[in-house]
């Protein structure tokens, strides 16, 4: 049984015990003639949950693997639609287009291998919120989630790729600032109300943080020597889209749009193919681990 599966079973077991305890507490309080928590004979108890999904979330194509039941990888091209992302140094490109091309190239590379199922959160110039992106991963039951971005900095000499994994505490100031920017300045914190829901969310988050870090390390291992990397290329912070995806998730900053060399690399099909081949190798290896 895979470590991730064992961890989830432990979470479910904890939930059952806690909910059972909560049920006994309610029944205990209801004793003494009160009818709290008791249904009257013949009484109908109805409930439901309605979720309004945007068309972009509701209509996502999944490319199947050669063998049924293989892990699902959701690739999330950053920005899109009304959100252009960072402009390129040359003025010839913008981030939303670069991330989409990279995501499509990676999808096609993985599809040729046929070892995983693949879905893109957007396959066109669509506007998606962070919650839309994470909701796609959750709805499809993603086994891996990779968000693709391209960085930008006032210093035109800054260049190199970075892999960000999920953590409650940022690895450094730059990672914290990037997470705040990606999150739309919205704080990401575990609910602290002492409820069963908060406890389970905390347990699940710890599991996902470890899996996210493992995924980032594997991606970085394959990327070394293929793509220029920043100093300390594995960093971490509380990225909302990574946390809400409910899967081992990494945010990949492929390079700096504000650096002419990085921009030229990302616009060159041959160099881009080297990057996606490295990413595909790491994804396939991580997926193989998840199904053991």
C-alpha positions, 0 to 999 in steps of 0.5 A: 500500500502506498504511503499516501494511501496509508496516510489517507486511511489513517485520516479516515479512521481518525474522522470516524472515531471523532465523529462517533465521539461527537455523536455520543456527546449529542445523544448524551446531551439529549437525554432527560426528555429532550428530543435533540438529535432524535427523529420523530417516526415518519419524519422526513429528513432531507438535505442536499448540497449544490455546487455551481461550477463555471463552464471552464471548471465543468468541461475539462478533457481528460486524456486517458493512459494506455492502461486503465486506472493510471494516475491522473496528472492535472497541469495548471497553466498560470494566468489566462484571460483577463490576467495576462501575467508578467510581460516578456523582456522583449515585448514579444510574449506574455506569461499567460501564453508561455505557460499555456504553450509549456502546459500543452507541450508537457501534456503531449509529451506525457500522452505519447508516453501513455503512462498517466492520464492528463488534464489541463485546467485551461486549454485556451485563453480562459480566466480562472480563479485559484479556486477554479483551478483547485476545484478541477483537481479535486473534482477529477481526483487528481493524483498529482498537480503541477502549476506552471508559471514564469517569474518576473523581477525588477532586476533584469539579470535575475534568471533561472527556474524554481520549484515551490512546494507547499508549506505553512512557513515560507522558506525565505522572503522571496517565497513568501512574497511570491505566495502572497502575490499568487494568493491575491494577498489572501492569507492561507491558514488552517482553521483553528476552531478546534472542530473535527473539520479543522483537525482533519484539514490539518492532518490532510495538509501535513500529508500533502506537504510531505508529498508535495516536497517529495514531488518537487525534489523529483522534478528538481532532480530531472531538471538539473543540467537541463534548465538554468536554476536559481540558487536554492531552486527548491523553495516552499510557501503557503500557496493557496492553489497547491493546498486546495488541490488535495493532491501532491502539488508543485508550482514550477516557475520555468524562468524569468519573463523579465530576463531576455535569455530566459524568455528566449529559452521559453520561446524556443521550441527545441529548448522548451522540449528539453524542459518538458521531457525532464518534467515528464520523466519526473511526473511518470516516476512520481506517478509510479510511486503513487500506485505501488 
